[in-house]
Amino acid sequence: MATVEKKKKRNTRQKAVVFQVVRDSNDHPTAEVIYERAKKELPTISLGTVYRVLKELVSEGKIKEIVVNKQSHFDRRTDFHHHFICRKCGKIEDVDTPLCRYTCKKVEQKGYIVEEIEYKFYGLCNKCAEK
């Protein structure tokens, strides 16, 4: 019984650390980047645990998963917003625009229930465009 309690506490700590890493990130990190950052706080954490915890956090609605070029990135923001993805350097930036709410209202007027909206803008970020 003590082993089960100890494991439960360890997983809680791991989940808290992974969640905090995502909350502190402005760069929409991948699971591998989150793993590297979490290891600074918990050197024994495994990549598998990070993947499992990220899946839990997404299912609980605490973070959002963004898939870009078949690669999952994780976002601390769960509100309606969009993303700009640089095709050259891969940078992902949040984009706030009323486009989302306007489109959502138009769709709901037809009787649909909108559960999630995701717009992705692709192009060159300002640094890559300067080069």
MDTraj code that builds the backbone (N, CA, C; nanometers):
import mdtraj as md
import numpy as np

residues = "MET ALA THR VAL GLU LYS LYS LYS LYS ARG ASN THR ARG GLN LYS ALA VAL VAL PHE GLN VAL VAL ARG ASP SER ASN ASP HIS PRO THR ALA GLU VAL ILE TYR GLU ARG ALA LYS LYS GLU LEU PRO THR ILE SER LEU GLY THR VAL TYR ARG VAL LEU LYS GLU LEU VAL SER GLU GLY LYS ILE LYS GLU ILE VAL VAL ASN LYS GLN SER HIS PHE ASP ARG ARG THR ASP PHE HIS HIS HIS PHE ILE CYS ARG LYS CYS GLY LYS ILE GLU ASP VAL ASP THR PRO LEU CYS ARG TYR THR CYS LYS LYS VAL GLU GLN LYS GLY TYR ILE VAL GLU GLU ILE GLU TYR LYS PHE TYR GLY LEU CYS ASN LYS CYS ALA GLU LYS".split()
xyz = np.array([
    [0.0823, -0.1197, 0.0000],
    [0.0000, 0.0000, 0.0000],
    [0.0866, 0.1260, 0.0000],
    [0.1962, 0.1250, 0.0731],
    [0.2850, 0.2415, 0.0774],
    [0.3455, 0.2687, -0.0602],
    [0.3720, 0.1618, -0.1364],
    [0.4279, 0.1776, -0.2705],
    [0.3299, 0.2508, -0.3619],
    [0.2027, 0.2163, -0.3512],
    [0.1007, 0.2811, -0.4329],
    [0.0923, 0.4298, -0.3967],
    [0.0941, 0.4620, -0.2668],
    [0.0891, 0.6017, -0.2235],
    [0.2102, 0.6783, -0.2741],
    [0.3274, 0.6181, -0.2619],
    [0.4503, 0.6838, -0.3059],
    [0.4451, 0.7108, -0.4557],
    [0.4007, 0.6110, -0.5328],
    [0.3923, 0.6282, -0.6780],
    [0.2932, 0.7386, -0.7121],
    [0.1810, 0.7446, -0.6426],
    [0.0817, 0.8465, -0.6697],
    [0.1393, 0.9854, -0.6453],
    [0.2124, 1.0024, -0.5374],
    [0.2744, 1.1317, -0.5084],
    [0.3762, 1.1673, -0.6152],
    [0.4570, 1.0693, -0.6579],
    [0.5584, 1.0949, -0.7592],
    [0.4934, 1.1419, -0.8892],
    [0.3857, 1.0750, -0.9293],
    [0.3163, 1.1149, -1.0513],
    [0.2555, 1.2537, -1.0379],
    [0.2063, 1.2867, -0.9204],
    [0.1501, 1.4189, -0.8980],
    [0.2579, 1.5245, -0.9140],
    [0.3747, 1.4990, -0.8607],
    [0.4867, 1.5925, -0.8731],
    [0.5285, 1.6050, -1.0198],
    [0.5345, 1.4930, -1.0897],
    [0.5721, 1.4949, -1.2306],
    [0.4711, 1.5755, -1.3118],
    [0.3434, 1.5541, -1.2840],
    [0.2390, 1.6270, -1.3553],
    [0.2497, 1.7764, -1.3273],
    [0.2748, 1.8110, -1.2019],
    [0.2879, 1.9525, -1.1649],
    [0.4059, 2.0175, -1.2360],
    [0.5168, 1.9460, -1.2445],
    [0.6362, 2.0017, -1.3099],
    [0.6122, 2.0183, -1.4596],
    [0.5567, 1.9174, -1.5247],
    [0.5292, 1.9261, -1.6691],
    [0.4310, 2.0402, -1.6960],
    [0.3267, 2.0501, -1.6158],
    [0.2295, 2.1580, -1.6327],
    [0.2964, 2.2944, -1.6164],
    [0.3826, 2.3074, -1.5172],
    [0.4505, 2.4350, -1.4945],
    [0.5439, 2.4698, -1.6098],
    [0.6110, 2.3696, -1.6652],
    [0.6984, 2.3940, -1.7809],
    [0.6168, 2.4508, -1.8966],
    [0.5009, 2.3916, -1.9246],
    [0.4162, 2.4413, -2.0334],
    [0.3655, 2.5810, -1.9996],
    [0.3222, 2.6026, -1.8754],
    [0.2704, 2.7342, -1.8344],
    [0.3765, 2.8441, -1.8463],
    [0.5031, 2.8079, -1.8247],
    [0.6128, 2.9054, -1.8311],
    [0.6660, 2.9258, -1.9732],
    [0.6144, 2.8495, -2.0694],
    [0.6666, 2.8530, -2.2060],
    [0.5838, 2.9451, -2.2949],
    [0.6533, 3.0297, -2.3706],
    [0.5876, 3.1166, -2.4679],
    [0.6086, 3.0663, -2.6101],
    [0.6809, 2.9564, -2.6248],
    [0.7265, 2.9133, -2.7574],
    [0.6570, 2.7882, -2.8118],
    [0.5475, 2.7449, -2.7519],
    [0.4734, 2.6286, -2.8013],
    [0.5670, 2.5072, -2.8175],
    [0.6261, 2.4594, -2.7079],
    [0.7268, 2.3531, -2.7172],
    [0.6690, 2.2164, -2.7536],
    [0.7562, 2.1324, -2.8070],
    [0.7217, 1.9921, -2.8335],
    [0.7395, 1.9132, -2.7035],
    [0.6946, 1.7891, -2.7034],
    [0.7115, 1.7029, -2.5858],
    [0.8593, 1.6857, -2.5517],
    [0.9422, 1.6753, -2.6535],
    [1.0857, 1.6562, -2.6303],
    [1.1480, 1.7781, -2.5628],
    [1.1065, 1.8970, -2.6035],
    [1.1577, 2.0207, -2.5406],
    [1.1066, 2.0299, -2.3970],
    [0.9809, 1.9964, -2.3760],
    [0.9235, 1.9974, -2.2411],
    [0.9987, 1.8985, -2.1527],
    [1.0300, 1.7829, -2.2067],
    [1.1072, 1.6812, -2.1342],
    [1.2426, 1.7367, -2.0901],
    [1.3135, 1.8027, -2.1803],
    [1.4452, 1.8595, -2.1466],
    [1.4333, 1.9658, -2.0375],
    [1.3299, 2.0463, -2.0449],
    [1.3089, 2.1503, -1.9437],
    [1.2673, 2.0900, -1.8099],
    [1.1823, 1.9878, -1.8142],
    [1.1352, 1.9235, -1.6907],
    [1.2481, 1.8499, -1.6195],
    [1.3427, 1.7956, -1.6969],
    [1.4558, 1.7226, -1.6372],
    [1.5397, 1.8121, -1.5461],
    [1.5395, 1.9420, -1.5689],
    [1.6140, 2.0345, -1.4828],
    [1.5555, 2.0353, -1.3421],
    [1.4260, 2.0154, -1.3318],
    [1.3570, 2.0117, -1.2027],
    [1.3488, 1.8690, -1.1479],
    [1.3238, 1.7730, -1.2374],
    [1.3103, 1.6312, -1.1997],
    [1.4017, 1.5474, -1.2886],
    [1.5266, 1.5299, -1.2521],
    [1.6227, 1.4585, -1.3379],
    [1.5829, 1.3150, -1.3735],
    [1.4968, 1.2518, -1.2938],
    [1.4598, 1.1124, -1.3200],
    [1.3346, 1.0968, -1.4057],
    [1.2736, 1.2066, -1.4460],
    [1.1512, 1.1975, -1.5264],
    [1.1837, 1.1351, -1.6620],
    [1.0920, 1.0555, -1.7134],
    [1.1142, 0.9910, -1.8433],
    [1.0323, 1.0607, -1.9518],
    [1.0756, 1.0437, -2.0750],
    [1.0038, 1.1003, -2.1881],
    [0.8631, 1.0399, -2.1972],
    [0.8518, 0.9114, -2.1681],
    [0.7204, 0.8460, -2.1688],
    [0.6247, 0.9083, -2.0691],
    [0.6761, 0.9421, -1.9523],
    [0.5937, 1.0078, -1.8508],
    [0.5494, 1.1443, -1.8998],
    [0.6387, 1.2181, -1.9634],
    [0.6044, 1.3497, -2.0167],
    [0.4918, 1.3361, -2.1188],
    [0.5027, 1.2406, -2.2103],
    [0.3968, 1.2190, -2.3097],
    [0.2635, 1.1860, -2.2414],
    [0.2671, 1.0982, -2.1414],
    [0.1455, 1.0580, -2.0709],
    [0.0823, 1.1775, -1.9997],
    [0.1643, 1.2558, -1.9311],
    [0.1147, 1.3717, -1.8572],
    [0.0583, 1.4770, -1.9533],
    [0.1262, 1.5005, -2.0647],
    [0.0765, 1.5973, -2.1632],
    [-0.0607, 1.5548, -2.2152],
    [-0.0762, 1.4259, -2.2423],
    [-0.2051, 1.3742, -2.2897],
    [-0.3139, 1.3990, -2.1844],
    [-0.2813, 1.3763, -2.0574],
    [-0.3765, 1.4003, -1.9488],
    [-0.4135, 1.5482, -1.9399],
    [-0.3118, 1.6347, -1.9458],
    [-0.3364, 1.7786, -1.9349],
    [-0.4223, 1.8307, -2.0496],
    [-0.4002, 1.7774, -2.1700],
    [-0.4829, 1.8158, -2.2849],
    [-0.6258, 1.7681, -2.2631],
    [-0.6433, 1.6431, -2.2201],
    [-0.7785, 1.5893, -2.1998],
    [-0.8525, 1.6612, -2.0878],
    [-0.7789, 1.7151, -1.9907],
    [-0.8397, 1.7912, -1.8810],
    [-0.8670, 1.9367, -1.9208],
    [-0.8198, 1.9775, -2.0402],
    [-0.8420, 2.1132, -2.0870],
    [-0.7494, 2.2158, -2.0233],
    [-0.6420, 2.1711, -1.9623],
    [-0.5488, 2.2629, -1.8963],
    [-0.4470, 2.3231, -1.9925],
    [-0.4187, 2.2515, -2.1004],
    [-0.3297, 2.2988, -2.2065],
    [-0.3916, 2.2586, -2.3396],
    [-0.3352, 2.3101, -2.4473],
    [-0.3874, 2.2790, -2.5804],
    [-0.2763, 2.2168, -2.6651],
    [-0.3130, 2.1211, -2.7476],
    [-0.2185, 2.0585, -2.8409],
    [-0.2398, 2.1195, -2.9789],
    [-0.1304, 2.1590, -3.0418],
    [-0.1334, 2.2137, -3.1771],
    [-0.0468, 2.1226, -3.2627],
    [-0.1015, 2.0710, -3.3716],
    [-0.0242, 1.9839, -3.4593],
    [0.0183, 2.0646, -3.5823],
    [0.1486, 2.0715, -3.6024],
    [0.2070, 2.1427, -3.7162],
    [0.3031, 2.0469, -3.7845],
    [0.2790, 2.0187, -3.9114],
    [0.3625, 1.9246, -3.9875],
    [0.3780, 1.7902, -3.9154],
    [0.2661, 1.7390, -3.8665],
    [0.2592, 1.6098, -3.7975],
    [0.3371, 1.6073, -3.6653],
    [0.3735, 1.7221, -3.6131],
    [0.4479, 1.7332, -3.4876],
    [0.3600, 1.8061, -3.3849],
    [0.3423, 1.7454, -3.2682],
    [0.2627, 1.8084, -3.1635],
    [0.3437, 1.9138, -3.0894],
    [0.2787, 2.0278, -3.0695],
    [0.3327, 2.1364, -2.9875],
    [0.2275, 2.1642, -2.8814],
    [0.2705, 2.2211, -2.7693],
    [0.1765, 2.2413, -2.6600],
    [0.1695, 2.3887, -2.6212],
    [0.0469, 2.4331, -2.5987],
    [0.0170, 2.5736, -2.5765],
    [-0.0433, 2.5907, -2.4383],
    [0.0066, 2.6870, -2.3653],
    [-0.0472, 2.7155, -2.2323],
    [-0.1839, 2.7824, -2.2405],
    [-0.2103, 2.8473, -2.3529],
    [-0.3380, 2.9166, -2.3700],
    [-0.4443, 2.8202, -2.4216],
    [-0.5583, 2.8184, -2.3556],
    [-0.6672, 2.7304, -2.3974],
    [-0.7863, 2.8099, -2.4517],
    [-0.7743, 2.9436, -2.4527],
    [-0.8813, 3.0265, -2.5055],
    [-0.8798, 3.0232, -2.6584],
    [-0.9860, 3.0742, -2.7207],
    [-0.9898, 3.0811, -2.8666],
    [-0.8848, 3.1801, -2.9148],
    [-0.7917, 3.1323, -2.9891],
    [-0.6928, 3.2175, -3.0548],
    [-0.6319, 3.1374, -3.1687],
    [-0.5565, 3.2030, -3.2526],
    [-0.5010, 3.1403, -3.3719],
    [-0.3495, 3.1372, -3.3623],
    [-0.2865, 3.0802, -3.4641],
    [-0.1405, 3.0693, -3.4640],
    [-0.0817, 3.1058, -3.5994],
    [0.0323, 3.1704, -3.5944],
    [0.1128, 3.1978, -3.7127],
    [0.2346, 3.1071, -3.7042],
    [0.2609, 3.0324, -3.8108],
    [0.3735, 2.9399, -3.8153],
    [0.4686, 2.9834, -3.9255],
    [0.5942, 3.0077, -3.8881],
    [0.6947, 3.0458, -3.9871],
    [0.7412, 2.9204, -4.0602],
    [0.7313, 2.9232, -4.1911],
    [0.7724, 2.8072, -4.2725],
    [0.9236, 2.7882, -4.2744],
    [0.9985, 2.8931, -4.2431],
    [1.1442, 2.8832, -4.2487],
    [1.2040, 2.8361, -4.1162],
    [1.1737, 2.9063, -4.0057],
    [1.2358, 2.8728, -3.8769],
    [1.1461, 2.7882, -3.7868],
    [1.0176, 2.7763, -3.8209],
    [0.9265, 2.6936, -3.7430],
    [0.8650, 2.7611, -3.6218],
    [0.8955, 2.8870, -3.6005],
    [0.8420, 2.9608, -3.4865],
    [0.6895, 2.9629, -3.4927],
    [0.6263, 2.9450, -3.3775],
    [0.4812, 2.9505, -3.3671],
    [0.4467, 3.0671, -3.2752],
    [0.3624, 3.1558, -3.3236],
    [0.3202, 3.2713, -3.2441],
    [0.1691, 3.2735, -3.2319],
    [0.1212, 3.3206, -3.1179],
    [-0.0221, 3.3385, -3.0986],
    [-0.0701, 3.4586, -3.1792],
    [-0.1904, 3.4462, -3.2337],
    [-0.2534, 3.5546, -3.3088],
    [-0.3912, 3.5769, -3.2481],
    [-0.4137, 3.6965, -3.1984],
    [-0.5449, 3.7314, -3.1442],
    [-0.6189, 3.8166, -3.2466],
    [-0.7366, 3.7719, -3.2844],
    [-0.8168, 3.8429, -3.3818],
    [-0.9638, 3.8090, -3.3603],
    [-1.0553, 3.9009, -3.3868],
    [-1.1978, 3.8720, -3.3708],
    [-1.2524, 3.7768, -3.4777],
    [-1.1705, 3.7388, -3.5744],
    [-1.2114, 3.6487, -3.6812],
    [-1.2756, 3.5214, -3.6254],
    [-1.2173, 3.4683, -3.5225],
    [-1.2636, 3.3434, -3.4632],
    [-1.4061, 3.3547, -3.4105],
    [-1.4327, 3.4554, -3.3298],
    [-1.5647, 3.4704, -3.2707],
    [-1.6713, 3.5014, -3.3775],
    [-1.6357, 3.5808, -3.4761],
    [-1.7272, 3.6143, -3.5849],
    [-1.7664, 3.4873, -3.6616],
    [-1.6667, 3.4091, -3.6996],
    [-1.6918, 3.2852, -3.7739],
    [-1.7742, 3.1882, -3.6906],
    [-1.7411, 3.1769, -3.5639],
    [-1.8131, 3.0871, -3.4737],
    [-1.9613, 3.1244, -3.4678],
    [-1.9917, 3.2519, -3.4530],
    [-2.1312, 3.2972, -3.4470],
    [-2.2057, 3.2640, -3.5754],
    [-2.1395, 3.2813, -3.6890],
    [-2.2021, 3.2509, -3.8189],
    [-2.2364, 3.1020, -3.8295],
    [-2.1486, 3.0174, -3.7847],
    [-2.1711, 2.8730, -3.7906],
    [-2.2815, 2.8324, -3.6924],
    [-2.2789, 2.8901, -3.5729],
    [-2.3799, 2.8556, -3.4726],
    [-2.5195, 2.9026, -3.5141],
    [-2.5271, 3.0076, -3.5958],
    [-2.6574, 3.0544, -3.6456],
    [-2.7236, 2.9476, -3.7322],
    [-2.6447, 2.8566, -3.7852],
    [-2.6983, 2.7473, -3.8674],
    [-2.7371, 2.6270, -3.7812],
    [-2.7229, 2.6390, -3.6504],
    [-2.7622, 2.5310, -3.5609],
    [-2.6501, 2.4370, -3.5199],
    [-2.5303, 2.4635, -3.5641],
    [-2.4174, 2.3792, -3.5265],
    [-2.3673, 2.4154, -3.3874],
    [-2.3087, 2.3199, -3.3196],
    [-2.2440, 2.3443, -3.1908],
    [-2.0944, 2.3388, -3.2144],
    [-2.0281, 2.4517, -3.1964],
    [-1.8842, 2.4607, -3.2191],
    [-1.8122, 2.4251, -3.0893],
    [-1.7261, 2.3258, -3.0955],
    [-1.6506, 2.2844, -2.9778],
    [-1.5074, 2.3364, -2.9795],
    [-1.4540, 2.3555, -3.0979],
    [-1.3159, 2.4024, -3.1085],
    [-1.2946, 2.4669, -3.2449],
    [-1.2137, 2.5707, -3.2463],
    [-1.1785, 2.6393, -3.3709],
    [-1.0278, 2.6522, -3.3737],
    [-0.9691, 2.6300, -3.4911],
    [-0.8247, 2.6472, -3.5025],
    [-0.7901, 2.6988, -3.6409],
    [-0.7381, 2.8200, -3.6440],
    [-0.6849, 2.8767, -3.7671],
    [-0.5333, 2.8766, -3.7556],
    [-0.4684, 2.8413, -3.8647],
    [-0.3218, 2.8472, -3.8698],
    [-0.2831, 2.9317, -3.9899],
    [-0.2020, 3.0312, -3.9644],
    [-0.1490, 3.1160, -4.0703],
    [-0.0052, 3.0725, -4.0946],
    [0.0323, 3.0497, -4.2197],
    [0.1679, 3.0077, -4.2538],
    [0.2358, 3.1157, -4.3369],
    [0.3628, 3.1352, -4.3145],
    [0.4388, 3.2335, -4.3911],
    [0.5771, 3.2488, -4.3307],
    [0.6321, 3.3685, -4.3392],
    [0.7642, 3.3971, -4.2835],
    [0.7490, 3.4950, -4.1676],
    [0.8134, 3.4656, -4.0548],
    [0.8114, 3.5577, -3.9429],
    [0.8945, 3.6811, -3.9808],
    [0.8861, 3.7851, -3.8999],
    [0.9550, 3.9098, -3.9335],
    [1.1074, 3.8918, -3.9449],
    [1.1671, 3.8075, -3.8615],
    [1.3119, 3.7861, -3.8680],
    [1.3525, 3.7121, -3.9946],
    [1.2769, 3.6100, -4.0328],
    [1.3085, 3.5351, -4.1542],
    [1.2797, 3.6183, -4.2785],
    [1.1783, 3.7028, -4.2729],
    [1.1455, 3.7872, -4.3885],
    [1.2539, 3.8914, -4.4140],
    [1.3250, 3.9333, -4.3105],
    [1.4317, 4.0325, -4.3238],
    [1.5557, 3.9747, -4.3935],
    [1.5745, 3.8445, -4.3816],
    [1.6956, 3.7806, -4.4337],
    [1.6953, 3.7705, -4.5854],
])
top = md.Topology()
chain = top.add_chain()
for i, resn in enumerate(residues, 1):
    res = top.add_residue(resn, chain, resSeq=i)
    for name in ("N", "CA", "C"):
        top.add_atom(name, md.element.get_by_symbol(name[0]), res)
traj = md.Trajectory(xyz[None], top)
